[in-house]
Amino acid sequence: MVVGMIESGVPLGVTFSFLISSPTVNEVALVLLAGLYGAAIAGIYIGTGLLIAIVAGIIIGRLHMEKYLEFQYDEKAVAGLESVKPSWGERMRGAIAYTNSIIRKVWLYVVIGVAIGAAIHGWVPQDFILRVAGRGNPFAVPIAVILGIPMYANAAGVIPIIQALTDKGLPMGTALAFMMSVIGLSLPALIILRKVMKVRLLIAFVSIMFVAFTVVGYVFNALID
């Protein structure tokens, strides 16, 4: 979807807002967080997730880093389509051809990312996280964000882990920063994104997300604990 948005001329900042909000802000996280911690925590999480997506999209858009995309907006191709009225059969054949062209370009990165994700799925050393990112460590939040990057889980899979960590004493803000990192900055996802964007843009994306998740963690800790 991101590749299609880019090649259709959707602004880079808007595309990144979609890229960030899609895994992070979802109905599964909302329902599970509300059930485990109450509507207030769920609402704050969803609100901060949306804020991160919007602000990060604005920042990326203003950096004008379109040249660091592996796929580019084809103005001539899009302009040519505007004057054409294809039938539904032609639309379907064009969609299939376009899908096949993207698959040929990114399939290897998808396979590598999924393989790494499958290898480390469910591997979350809770005791280690509690030891290095527990209470009393002023750098606990950024450490939790860093620890979340190699992990691999979706919202439904990571929230029970968050519950176990908070039950053992991990501050809520640190736990949510770790959760955002697992969902939004997982190593398999970054490997796949490498085929969509060049290294400099990928670094900018990771840096913005790292800072945002860290700030959210500290703010949550200050408000809740």
C-alpha positions in Angstrom: 0.0 0.0 0.0 2.8 2.4 0.8 4.5 1.8 -2.6 1.1 2.4 -4.3 0.6 5.6 -2.4 4.1 6.8 -3.3 3.8 6.0 -7.0 0.3 7.6 -7.1 1.7 10.9 -6.0 0.5 10.9 -2.3 2.8 13.3 -0.4 5.6 11.6 1.5 4.6 13.0 4.8 1.0 11.7 4.4 2.3 8.3 3.4 4.5 8.2 6.5 1.6 9.1 8.7 -0.3 6.2 7.3 2.7 3.9 7.7 3.1 4.8 11.4 -0.5 4.9 12.4 -1.5 1.6 10.6 0.3 -0.8 13.0 0.3 1.3 16.1 -3.2 2.8 16.3 -5.7 0.0 15.8 -8.9 -1.4 17.3 -7.2 -4.5 18.8 -4.9 -2.3 20.9 -7.8 -0.1 21.9 -10.0 -3.0 23.0 -7.3 -4.9 24.8 -5.8 -1.9 26.6 -9.3 -0.8 27.7 -10.1 -4.2 29.1 -6.8 -4.5 30.9 -6.1 -1.0 32.1 -9.3 1.0 31.6 -10.6 3.5 29.0 -8.3 6.3 30.2 -5.1 4.4 29.4 -6.5 3.2 26.1 -7.6 6.6 25.1 -4.2 8.2 26.0 -2.4 5.5 24.0 -4.5 6.0 21.0 -4.3 9.8 21.3 -0.5 9.7 21.5 -0.2 7.2 18.7 -2.2 9.5 16.4 -0.2 12.5 17.5 3.1 10.7 16.7 1.8 9.7 13.3 0.7 13.2 12.5 3.7 15.0 13.8 6.2 12.5 12.3 4.4 12.8 8.9 4.7 16.6 9.1 8.4 16.4 9.9 9.2 13.9 7.2 7.2 16.0 4.7 9.1 19.1 5.5 12.5 17.4 5.2 11.7 16.8 1.5 13.4 13.4 1.3 11.5 12.1 -1.7 14.8 11.5 -3.5 15.6 8.8 -0.9 12.7 6.6 -2.0 13.3 3.5 -4.0 10.0 4.0 -5.8 9.1 7.4 -7.3 6.0 9.3 -8.3 5.5 8.9 -12.1 3.8 12.2 -13.0 3.5 11.3 -16.7 2.0 7.9 -16.1 -0.5 9.3 -13.6 -1.4 12.2 -16.0 -1.9 9.7 -18.8 -4.3 7.7 -16.7 -6.5 10.7 -16.1 -7.6 10.9 -19.7 -8.3 7.1 -19.9 -11.6 5.5 -19.0 -10.6 1.8 -18.6 -13.2 -1.0 -18.3 -13.4 -3.0 -15.1 -11.6 -5.9 -16.8 -8.8 -3.6 -17.8 -8.6 -2.2 -14.3 -8.3 -5.8 -12.9 -5.6 -6.8 -15.4 -3.7 -3.6 -14.7 -4.0 -4.2 -10.9 -2.7 -7.8 -11.3 0.2 -6.6 -13.4 1.1 -3.8 -11.0 0.9 -6.3 -8.0 3.2 -8.7 -9.8 5.7 -6.0 -10.5 5.9 -4.9 -6.9 6.1 -8.5 -5.7 9.1 -9.1 -8.0 10.9 -6.1 -6.5 10.2 -6.7 -2.7 9.6 -10.4 -2.3 13.1 -11.2 -1.0 12.9 -8.6 1.6 9.5 -9.7 2.7 10.7 -13.3 3.0 13.8 -12.3 5.0 11.7 -10.1 7.3 9.1 -12.7 7.9 11.7 -15.4 8.5 13.5 -13.3 11.1 10.2 -12.4 12.7 9.2 -16.1 12.9 12.6 -17.0 14.4 12.2 -14.6 17.3 8.4 -14.7 17.6 7.4 -14.9 21.3 11.0 -14.4 22.4 10.7 -11.7 25.0 13.2 -12.0 27.9 10.9 -10.4 30.5 13.4 -10.8 33.4 16.1 -9.1 31.4 13.8 -6.2 30.4 12.8 -5.8 34.1 16.5 -5.8 35.1 17.7 -3.2 32.7 14.6 -1.1 32.2 13.0 -1.3 35.6 12.2 1.4 38.1 15.1 3.6 39.3 16.9 3.7 35.9 16.6 7.2 34.4 17.4 5.7 31.0 14.8 2.9 31.3 12.5 4.3 28.6 15.0 4.6 25.7 16.5 1.2 26.7 13.0 -0.3 26.5 12.5 1.2 23.0 15.9 -0.2 21.8 15.0 -3.6 23.3 11.7 -3.6 21.4 13.2 -3.2 18.0 14.5 -6.8 17.6 11.2 -8.2 18.8 8.3 -9.3 16.6 4.7 -9.2 17.5 1.4 -7.5 16.6 -0.8 -5.6 19.0 -2.7 -8.6 20.1 0.4 -10.6 20.8 2.4 -7.9 22.6 -0.3 -6.6 25.0 -0.3 -9.8 27.2 3.5 -9.3 27.4 3.0 -5.8 28.5 0.5 -6.9 31.2 3.1 -9.4 32.5 5.8 -6.7 32.6 3.6 -4.2 34.4 2.4 -6.8 36.9 6.1 -7.4 37.8 6.7 -3.7 38.4 7.6 -2.2 35.0 6.3 1.4 34.9 3.4 1.9 32.5 5.2 4.5 30.4 8.2 2.3 29.9 6.0 -0.7 29.1 4.0 1.3 26.5 7.2 2.7 24.9 8.4 -0.9 24.6 5.0 -1.9 23.1 5.1 0.9 20.5 8.7 -0.1 19.6 7.7 -3.7 19.1 4.8 -2.8 16.9 6.1 0.2 15.0 9.9 -0.4 14.8 10.3 -4.2 14.6 13.4 -5.4 12.8 11.4 -7.5 10.2 9.4 -4.4 9.3 12.5 -2.3 8.9 14.1 -5.0 6.6 11.0 -4.8 4.4 11.0 -1.0 4.4 14.6 -1.0 3.3 13.4 -2.1 -0.1 11.0 0.9 -0.2 13.3 3.6 1.0 17.0 4.3 1.0 19.2 4.1 4.1 19.1 7.9 4.9 15.3 8.0 4.8 15.1 4.8 6.9 17.5 6.3 9.5 15.4 9.5 9.6 12.2 7.4 10.1 13.8 5.3 12.9 15.2 8.3 14.6 11.9 10.2 14.6 10.0 7.1 15.9 12.7 6.5 18.6 12.5 10.0 19.9 8.7 10.0 19.8 8.3 6.7 21.6 10.8 7.8 24.3 9.0 11.0 24.9 5.7 9.2 25.2 7.2 6.8 27.7 8.5 9.5 29.9 5.2 11.5 29.8 3.2 8.4 30.7 5.6 7.6 33.6 5.2 11.2 34.9 1.4 11.2 34.6 0.7 7.7 35.9 3.4 6.8 38.4 
